[in-house]
């Protein structure tokens, strides 16, 4: 490997490592979202479904909590994050 190639590689590799999370998309399954909802609340799952909202997959999960209340949780399947969007 030439000295020029080593320099180019040493500059390119860190740039790729930094940029990768910017382009990476998650793929949270409905089963994974249900498990996260259970872990977050400790309750029982009443229903779980996936819908498309504004071109994005959203997992909607209803949980019966230990104190008898129903909570609705939403997870964005692409970002794998919990969503507070009520739409």
Secondary structure, DSSP 8 states (H G I E B T S, - for coil): --HHHHHHHHHHHHHHHHHHHHH------HHHHHHHHHHHH--EEEEEEEEEETTEEEEEEEEE-TTS-EEEEEEETTT--EE----
